[in-house]
Structures are given as structure tokens and as C-alpha cells.
């Protein structure tokens, strides 16, 4: 419930940074780093959680590597498990 509330709050608050057209289309149109005009999706929030009672890690690097892999999977599959 805690994370679901954060995600909902983020989703509601982030829309204040976009105009109505951007919200409707789901992207903004602006110059990329090379100066070329490109469409970029609206900002989203992706998070993953690991239960350390279930899985142990040797060090913080192993933990962050696991979190990064899970986040990549979640973003790719647009998972919503909560």
C-alpha cells in the first residue's frame, strides 16, 4: 500500500509539468542532445523492492545490480505487481 500510494501521488503530480497536448499525446517534442527534434515519453516512475529476509546479498554492489536488473525487467514489461 505504501508504494502504491507513492506511485499514485507521483503519477498525479508529474502531470503538472506538462501541458494538455503533451498529456493527451503521451509525449513531448523537443530537441535531443544532438539538437535533433525528437518525441520523448512523459516521465514515469519505476520501482522494485527486495525482501532481504528472502534473499541475501554479499555486498551493496550485488544488491544494486539485482535491483537494476529487476527495474529493467519491470520497465520493459511495464509491470504493475502491487
C-alpha positions, 0 to 999 in steps of 0.5 A: 500500500505504501508504494502504491500510494507513492506511485499514485501521488507521483503519477498525479503530480508529474502531470503538472509539468506538462501541458494538455497536448503533451498529456493527451499525446503521451509525449513531448517534442523537443530537441535531443542532445544532438539538437535533433527534434525528437518525441520523448515519453512523459516521465514515469516512475519505476520501482522494485523492492527486495525482501532481504529476509528472502534473499541475501546479498554479499555486498551493496554492489550485488544488491544494486545490480539485482535491483537494476536488473529487476527495474529493467525487467519491470520497465520493459514489461511495464509491470504493475505487481502491487 
